[in-house]
Amino acid sequence: MAHKPQPTEAQQYIARRRVARRLAMIGTYQWLITKNEFKDIYLDFQQDKALSADFRKCDAAFFHQLLHSIITNPAPIEEQLTPHLDRKLTQVDPIESAALRVATAELLNNPETPYKVVVNEAVNLTKKFGGDQAHKYINGVLDKVATATRQLEMSAENMKKQS
């Protein structure tokens, strides 16, 4: 019987962050639909058997930071998204809106995460939960948001490409 190698610490970190993003998207979707407060949604996660099992596998502090910023202070996120949308944010599908909000919150608040990772994670979540072509829309919008919010990072990357 083959022995499966243990994931490295870095792989575990990435996996916990990935689960946190997915849960933050679910929480954001729930907020968009119910308009419940952060604490109520957080409690739902603790009481739901499947969500609480996933919660134990996530980076809880990262999840908390993302979802809390989305629900309690949506204006900065919405201000970053709105200029790059082809319709009002309220008209964007709730799953797509949730993915856009989570990624934009991370772009704004977590400069340690490369923008390409943020965009890729949102695209993958949308492929899993969104409509057939939704990931293309998410990718296009988030590329523009990343350009607006991560100029220094993008400039450094462009300079690397040119040298």
N, C-alpha and C positions, 0 to 999 in steps of 0.2 A: 504494500500500500504506500503510495507516494505521500511524502510529508509536505504539506503546504507551508511555504515560508510565512512568518509573521509579517504583517505590514510594518513599515518603518514609522517612526514618529511623524515624519512629514506626511506620509500617506494617510495616517490616522487623522491628522489635523485637517487635511484637505477633505476627507470623508465627513468629518464632523461639521465642517463649514458648509459642505454641499447639502447635508440634511437640514442644517439651520436655514439655509436659503429656501429650500422646499417648504419647510414649515412656516417660514415667514410669508411665503407666497400664499399658502393656505390660509394663514391668519389674516393677511391683507384682503384676500378674496372674501373671507367671512365678514370682515369689517365693512367692505364695500356693499355687501348684500344686507347685513343686519344693522349697520351703524352702531354696533355695540362698542363699549369702551374697551380700552386695552386690557384692563384687569379682568373683565368678563371673558374676553377671548382667551386670555392667558389661563384662566381657570378652566375653560372648556378643554384646553389642551391637556391639562392635568387629569381631568375626569374621563376623557375619551380613551378607551383602552389602547386602540391602535396609535393614536397620536401621542399618548404618554409613553408608549414603548419607543416610538421614534424619537421623542424628545430626549430620552435618556441617552440616545446615540448622537445627539447634536452638540454643537458648541453653544451652550445655553446663553452665555453672555452675549455672543454675537447675534443669536436669534432675538434676544431681548432688545438689544440696541437697535437692530433693524426694524422690528415690528413697532417698538415704542416710538421711534422717530417718525415712522409712516403714519401712525394713528394720532399721536399727540401734537405733531407739528408738520402737517402735510403741505403747508404753503411753499417751503423752499423746494420740495420735490416737484410739486405741481408747476412752479415757476420755471424749473429747468426743463420739464417735459413739454409744456404747452407750445412753445415756439416751433417744436419739431414734429408736431402731430398734423395730420391732414384733416382732423375733425376735433371737436371738443373732447376733452378728457372724459367727460361724463358719457360720451357716445362710444368710447372704446370698450370692447368686450371686457367683462370683469376679470377674466383670467389673464388676458393680455395687459389690462390695466394693473393688475396685481404684479405681474412679472416686471413691467416697466417701473413701477414704484419701488419694488425691492432692489432692482439693479441701480436705479437712480439714487436711492438712499445709500447704497454701498459706494457708488462713485463719489458721492459728496462726503461721506463720513469715514471711509476706510481707504485712505491713500496707499496703505501698505499692500492692498490687493491690486495687482496690475489690471488696467482697464480691460484688456483682452480677456482676462479670466472672468471678470464681471459680465461682460457681454456674452461670452460663450456659455456661462452657466445659465443666464436668462434665456438664451436661445434654446438650450437643451431642455429647460423646464417647459418652455412653450411648446416644443416638439412633443413632449410627453402629455401635457395637459390641454394645450390650446387647439385651435382649428388647424386644418391641413396646411395652410400657407402662412399661418400667424407668425411663425418663427422668422420669416423674411421681413415682415413689418417690424417686429421687435428688434431685429438686427439693424435695420436701417435707422430707426429712431434712436437706439442706444449708441450707434456710431456717432450720430450728431450730438447727443448729450455728452458723450465722452470727449468729443472735440471741444465742447464748450467748458467742461469741468476739469479736464485733465490736460490743459495746453502744455504745461511743462513736461509732463511724461511723454506726450506725443512728440514734442519738439526733440527731446532727447533720443527717442526712437528713430525719428527721421534723420537726425544727424548721424546715428550709427549706420543707417542704411547707406548714407552718402559717402561714408568713409571706407 
